[in-house]
């Protein structure tokens, strides 16, 4: 068993009692943690986020464009959606504005905060990257049944929702 690590993110740790009460549960949770790490790493590689000759967008730009896809958002709103601090988002949005992926606009609802929206170039880049991602995922899932894909999609959504609802991080945002 690995040693216990103190965490200050508000998530409760598994106790040694959990292992004693249900070693299979602990084994499954360890597997979920490990496989989640691998999933993130492998998806980034498949999408080409680490190789600018393969990918269209870097990972941070892709996440922000997806976050802005349905409506303009302020830095504060993006922070809640992405779990990133305002200083990080200010750097990322400034870089994205410089290359024309997003535009800064007045709040359409009349609020004081400026908002960001996807530019036409950003929308084209997002669509290209998404096609690449979906094509890669379709290849990976090519021997899965529709039922298996549906079940995995529902389970992954439920897992992400639980993380978002139950894990609080030490920054000002409450989401991931």
Beta strands, then each sheet from edge to edge (+ up, - down):
strand 1: 102-105
strand 2: 115-118
sheet 1: 1+ 2-
end
